[in-house]
Amino acid sequence: MTTPPNQVAPNQVAPNQVAPNQVALDIGNSAIKASVLATADDDQHPDQTFLISATDQNADQDLAARLLDWAAPLFDQGDVNFWVSSVNRAVSVPLGVTIIERHPTACWNELSRTDVPLSVQVDYPDRVGIDRLLSAHAAAIEFPAGAIVVDSGSAVTIDLVTPARLNAEPDGHPVFHGGAILPGVRMQFAALAGGTENLPAMASASVAPATDLAAMSPAAKPTTASPSVGAFSAPAKETESAIRLGVISSIAGAVERLAGDYAKFAAAVEPDLGGKIAVVISGGDADLISRHLRISHIVKHNLVCRGILDLAGRHCFRSAPPL
C-alpha cells in the first residue's frame, strides 16, 4: 500500500487492527464511489457516488467536504479505515491529506497491485489499473468458473479472469489475462463534438440527462439481463439519435464480440470450463449498456468496492465477508 506524497502521512492499518468502520473508495476519473463494510449488528450505511468536477477551482475542498459529510455518522462511532482504489492521483492525494488532517486517527490505505490476490499474466503487470484488478478479483469470487468483466466508466474495460490453473499457479490465485480498453460513452460524445464542426455536444445517452448517480448497495441482488435488441431504433432518423445509436452500438458490439473471443481463449487455456463463462457488467453506465446487449449477462454494481471490501475484511478480520 502506498502513502500519498504529502506532509501528513496517513496511518496504515495493521493486521487485526479493527476500526468500527471500513470504507471502500473507488476513485475514478469522473466520480468517487464509497461503500461501507456491512456488519451484522449495525444498519448498513448508505453507499454514495460523488461526481468529480473538472472545472471547479474549489473542487478538492468541495469533494472532501461532501465525502466527510457522508462519513460523519461513521466517525461518530469511532475510527474509520479508508481502503482506496485510485486511478486519479490528482484527486486521491489531496483528498487523503484533507481527511487525515481533519481526522488524525483515521487510516488511509491506497491499494496496489500486490494487494490483490490475482496472478496477473500480462506483459507489464505494474501498468494495469488497480480498478481493473479489483473488479476481476470481485468477479472471481462470485463466479469461480471465470468471468468476462466489463467496467463501463469514463473508459470501458473488457477483461478476462479464469480460475487458478491446476499445478501451474503455486499461489492458487485466479488468473487475470488482460483485456481491451475503449472510450466510454461520454468520452465518445466529447470526441465527436470536439473533433467536428457540426455535431452537437451530448450530455447523456439516455432520454433523461444523468445529473447525479443514485446510491447503490453492494448487497443488492444481481440483475440478470436477457438478450435484448435495445431501445434505440436503427437506422436513426436525426443527428442526436444517430450519435447515441453509434456510440452505444460501438460499446455493445465490442462487448459481444470480445465475449465470444474471450470464451474461446478461456476454453483453450482451461478446457474444463467448456467454453461457458459469465459476462459481468459494472460501472456508471452498466445499466445503459445492459439494455443494448444481445448476449446474456449479469449487472453487478460497485464491483470495485466489492473487491476492496473483501480485501479489507481479509486484512482486518482474517476472513472474507460475504459480497
C-alpha positions in Angstrom: 0.0 0.0 0.0 1.3 3.4 -0.9 1.3 6.7 1.1 0.3 9.9 -0.7 3.3 12.2 -1.1 2.3 14.9 1.4 3.4 16.2 4.8 0.7 14.4 6.7 1.5 10.7 6.3 -1.7 8.7 6.6 -1.7 5.9 9.1 -1.6 2.3 7.9 -3.8 -0.5 9.2 -2.0 -3.3 11.0 -3.4 -6.9 10.7 -6.3 -7.4 13.0 -6.5 -3.7 13.9 -10.2 -3.3 13.7 -11.8 0.2 13.5 -15.6 0.4 13.8 -15.9 1.1 10.1 -14.1 0.0 7.0 -14.8 2.3 4.0 -14.1 1.4 0.4 -13.4 4.3 -2.0 -13.3 3.7 -5.8 -11.7 7.0 -7.1 -12.1 7.2 -10.8 -11.7 10.0 -13.4 -15.3 11.3 -13.2 -16.7 10.0 -9.9 -15.9 8.5 -6.4 -17.9 5.6 -5.2 -18.0 5.0 -1.5 -19.2 1.9 0.3 -19.0 0.6 3.9 -18.3 -2.9 5.1 -21.6 -4.2 6.5 -21.6 -5.7 10.0 -24.2 -8.0 11.5 -25.2 -5.7 14.3 -25.4 -2.4 12.5 -27.6 -0.9 9.8 -25.8 -0.6 6.5 -24.6 3.0 5.9 -25.9 4.0 2.5 -23.4 3.9 -0.4 -22.9 7.1 -2.3 -21.4 8.3 -5.5 -19.7 11.7 -5.7 -19.2 13.4 -9.1 -15.8 14.9 -9.7 -15.7 18.4 -11.2 -13.1 19.0 -13.9 -13.6 22.8 -13.9 -14.4 24.0 -10.4 -11.2 25.6 -8.8 -12.5 24.6 -5.3 -13.3 21.1 -6.4 -10.8 19.4 -4.0 -12.2 21.2 -0.9 -15.8 20.6 -2.0 -15.2 16.9 -2.7 -13.6 16.4 0.7 -16.4 18.2 2.4 -19.1 16.1 0.7 -17.3 12.9 1.5 -16.8 13.8 5.1 -20.4 14.9 5.5 -21.4 11.4 4.2 -18.9 9.7 6.6 -19.8 11.9 9.6 -22.0 9.2 11.2 -19.2 6.7 10.8 -16.7 9.0 12.6 -19.2 9.4 15.4 -18.9 5.7 16.0 -15.1 5.8 16.3 -12.1 5.4 14.0 -12.5 4.9 10.2 -10.2 2.9 7.9 -10.3 4.1 4.3 -9.3 1.5 1.7 -8.7 3.3 -1.6 -8.6 2.3 -5.3 -7.4 5.3 -7.3 -6.7 5.9 -11.0 -6.8 9.6 -10.3 -4.0 10.7 -8.1 -4.8 14.4 -8.7 -7.9 13.7 -6.7 -6.9 11.0 -4.3 -3.7 12.6 -2.9 -5.3 15.9 -1.7 -8.4 14.0 -0.6 -6.2 11.7 1.6 -4.3 14.7 3.0 -7.5 16.5 3.9 -9.2 13.5 5.6 -6.1 12.8 7.8 -5.7 16.5 8.7 -9.3 16.6 9.9 -9.4 13.1 11.4 -5.8 12.3 12.5 -6.8 8.8 13.9 -8.3 7.8 10.5 -6.3 5.4 8.3 -5.9 6.0 4.6 -4.7 2.9 2.6 -4.1 3.1 -1.1 -4.2 -0.3 -2.6 -1.6 -1.5 -5.1 -1.4 -4.5 -7.5 0.4 -6.6 -4.9 -2.6 -6.3 -2.5 -4.9 -8.1 -5.0 -4.7 -11.9 -4.9 -4.5 -12.4 -8.7 -1.9 -13.9 -11.0 -1.6 -11.0 -13.4 -0.4 -12.6 -16.7 0.1 -9.6 -19.0 3.3 -8.0 -20.5 3.5 -5.2 -17.9 1.7 -6.1 -14.7 2.6 -2.9 -12.9 0.8 -0.9 -15.6 -2.6 -2.5 -15.1 -5.1 -0.2 -13.4 -5.9 -1.1 -9.9 -9.6 -0.8 -10.6 -9.4 -3.5 -13.3 -7.7 -5.8 -10.9 -10.2 -5.2 -8.1 -13.1 -5.8 -10.4 -11.6 -9.0 -11.6 -10.9 -10.1 -8.0 -14.6 -9.5 -7.0 -15.8 -11.3 -10.1 -13.5 -14.2 -9.5 -15.1 -14.6 -6.0 -18.6 -14.5 -7.2 -18.0 -16.5 -10.4 -15.3 -19.1 -9.6 -15.6 -20.7 -13.1 -14.3 -17.4 -14.5 -15.7 -14.2 -15.8 -15.6 -11.6 -18.6 -15.6 -8.4 -16.6 -16.9 -5.2 -18.2 -16.4 -1.9 -16.4 -18.2 0.9 -18.1 -17.0 4.3 -16.8 -15.0 7.1 -18.4 -13.4 4.3 -20.3 -14.8 0.9 -20.9 -12.6 -2.1 -20.0 -13.4 -5.7 -21.0 -11.2 -8.1 -19.1 -10.9 -11.9 -18.6 -10.3 -13.7 -15.3 -10.2 -17.5 -15.1 -9.7 -19.9 -12.2 -6.2 -20.8 -10.9 -4.6 -23.3 -13.2 -4.0 -26.6 -11.5 -0.3 -27.3 -10.9 0.5 -24.1 -12.7 -0.3 -21.4 -10.1 1.6 -22.1 -6.9 -0.2 -19.3 -5.0 -3.6 -20.7 -6.1 -4.8 -17.3 -7.3 -7.2 -16.7 -10.2 -5.6 -15.6 -13.4 -6.1 -12.1 -14.8 -5.4 -12.4 -18.6 -5.8 -8.7 -19.6 -8.4 -7.4 -21.9 -9.4 -4.4 -24.0 -9.9 -0.7 -23.3 -12.1 1.7 -25.3 -13.6 5.1 -24.8 -16.7 5.3 -22.7 -20.0 6.8 -23.6 -19.3 10.4 -22.6 -15.7 10.3 -23.9 -17.0 9.3 -27.3 -19.6 12.1 -27.2 -16.9 14.6 -26.4 -14.6 13.3 -29.1 -17.3 13.7 -31.8 -18.3 17.2 -30.6 -14.7 18.4 -30.3 -13.4 16.9 -33.5 -16.2 18.1 -35.8 -17.8 21.4 -36.7 -21.4 20.4 -36.9 -22.0 17.5 -34.5 -23.6 18.7 -31.2 -22.3 18.1 -27.7 -24.2 15.4 -25.9 -24.6 15.1 -22.2 -26.2 11.7 -21.9 -27.1 8.6 -24.0 -30.4 8.3 -22.3 -33.5 10.4 -22.6 -33.1 11.9 -19.1 -29.6 13.5 -18.6 -27.6 11.9 -15.7 -27.2 14.8 -13.3 -26.2 12.5 -10.4 -25.8 8.9 -9.7 -28.1 7.1 -7.2 -26.7 5.4 -4.2 -26.1 1.7 -4.9 -25.9 -1.1 -2.4 -23.2 -3.8 -3.0 -25.6 -6.2 -1.1 -28.3 -5.8 -3.7 -29.1 -8.9 -5.7 -27.5 -9.1 -9.1 -29.7 -8.3 -12.1 -29.6 -11.0 -14.8 -30.4 -9.4 -18.2 -31.8 -11.3 -21.1 -30.6 -10.7 -24.6 -32.1 -7.5 -25.9 -32.1 -5.6 -29.2 -32.1 -2.3 -27.3 -34.3 0.8 -27.1 -32.8 2.8 -30.0 -34.3 2.3 -33.4 -32.0 1.6 -36.3 -31.3 3.3 -38.6 -31.6 6.6 -36.7 -33.6 9.4 -38.2 -31.9 12.5 -36.8 -28.4 13.6 -35.7 -28.5 13.2 -31.9 -30.2 9.8 -32.2 -27.6 8.7 -34.7 -24.8 9.7 -32.3 -26.5 7.8 -29.5 -27.0 4.8 -31.7 -23.4 4.8 -32.9 -21.8 5.2 -29.5 -23.9 2.6 -27.7 -23.6 0.2 -30.6 -19.8 0.5 -30.6 -19.6 -0.4 -27.0 -22.3 -3.1 -27.0 -20.8 -4.6 -30.2 -17.3 -4.7 -28.6 -18.6 -6.4 -25.6 -20.5 -9.0 -27.7 -17.6 -9.7 -30.0 -14.9 -9.9 -27.3 -17.1 -12.1 -25.1 -17.1 -14.7 -27.8 -13.3 -14.3 -28.4 -12.5 -14.5 -24.7 -14.7 -17.6 -24.2 -12.8 -19.3 -27.0 -9.5 -18.3 -25.4 -10.6 -19.4 -21.9 -11.8 -22.8 -23.3 -8.3 -23.3 -24.9 -6.4 -22.5 -21.7 -8.9 -24.0 -19.3 -10.7 -26.9 -21.2 -12.7 -27.8 -18.1 -14.6 -24.5 -18.4 -16.3 -25.9 -21.5 -16.5 -22.5 -23.1 -19.1 -21.3 -20.6 -18.1 -18.2 -18.8 -20.1 -15.4 -17.1 -20.3 -11.9 -18.6 -20.4 -9.3 -15.7 -21.0 -5.6 -16.2 -20.3 -2.9 -13.7 -19.6 0.8 -13.7 -21.6 4.0 -14.0 -23.0 3.1 -17.4 -23.7 -0.5 -16.7 -27.5 -0.3 -16.8 -27.3 1.7 -20.0 -25.0 -0.8 -21.8 -27.0 -3.7 -20.4 -30.2 -2.5 -22.1 -28.5 -2.8 -25.5 -26.7 -6.1 -25.3 -27.8 -9.2 -27.2 -25.9 -11.7 -25.1 -26.8 -13.0 -21.6 -25.0 -11.1 -18.9 -25.2 -10.0 -15.2 -25.2 -6.5 -13.9 -23.2 -6.1 -10.6 -23.0 -2.5 -9.4 -19.9 -1.3 -7.4 -17.7 -4.2 -8.4 -14.5 -2.3 -7.5 -15.9 -1.5 -4.0 -16.9 -5.2 -3.6 -13.3 -6.2 -4.3 -12.0 -3.6 -1.9 -14.3 -4.6 1.0 -13.3 -8.2 0.5 -9.6 -7.3 0.9 -10.4 -5.1 3.9 -12.3 -7.9 5.6 -9.4 -10.3 5.0 -6.8 -7.9 6.3 -8.7 -6.8 9.4 -10.6 -9.9 10.3 -8.6 -12.7 8.6 -11.7 -13.8 6.8 -13.6 -12.5 3.8 -17.0 -11.0 4.4 -19.9 -12.0 2.0 -20.2 -9.8 -1.0 
